[in-house]
Amino acid sequence: MGAPYFKYRPQLNEMQAVILSSNYALYGDFSARVMQTLAQFTPHMEVYSIDEAWLDLTGIASDAMESYAGNIAATTIQHTGIPVSVGIGSTKVRAKLANRWCKKQRTAGSVFDLEAHAHQEELLQQTEVGDIWGIGRKLAARLHKDGIFTAAQLRDAPPDAMRRRYIVLSLA
């Protein structure tokens, strides 16, 4: 992601990768089409970047959430041809974490509901603290010095101590 082509040229040539130049106008058009499709599913949507958005699904029953999100993904693919991954969480941080696990499934139109997942605790224990949205290399190194290596450990850390030492989004 974002690495200069020359650094990976030998590996890309070995894989017989097809290299194309960027077409930002086309990418922007696709982004607008995806966002228009997503906006149909909630009155409260926050566009986060050209390829990410937060959808407020308040009011959707928890037992219907995964099905509703699957409908969002399927409709987006149908209307735009763009596969999307949907991560469901009770906070933006948890939703980003769910989306990360969703992408690991490598299934177009896949959905991952962190809140309903039977092995939620295990997933939080497996997630490196540096892989959490908003925590960069430097902050991860500082957290490591304090013995915090996983998302579960960060969640369980005393909130007051965390606020005094760091600026960290809550996983609770």
Secondary structure as GFF3:
##gff-version 3
##sequence-region A 1 172
A	DSSP	alpha_helix	5	14	.	.	.	ID=ss1
A	DSSP	alpha_helix	24	39	.	.	.	ID=ss2
A	DSSP	beta_strand	45	49	.	.	.	ID=ss3
A	DSSP	beta_strand	52	55	.	.	.	ID=ss4
A	DSSP	three_ten_helix	62	64	.	.	.	ID=ss5
A	DSSP	alpha_helix	65	80	.	.	.	ID=ss6
A	DSSP	beta_strand	86	88	.	.	.	ID=ss7
A	DSSP	alpha_helix	92	104	.	.	.	ID=ss8
A	DSSP	beta_strand	111	113	.	.	.	ID=ss9
A	DSSP	alpha_helix	120	126	.	.	.	ID=ss10
A	DSSP	three_ten_helix	129	131	.	.	.	ID=ss11
A	DSSP	alpha_helix	137	145	.	.	.	ID=ss12
A	DSSP	alpha_helix	151	156	.	.	.	ID=ss13
A	DSSP	alpha_helix	159	165	.	.	.	ID=ss14
###
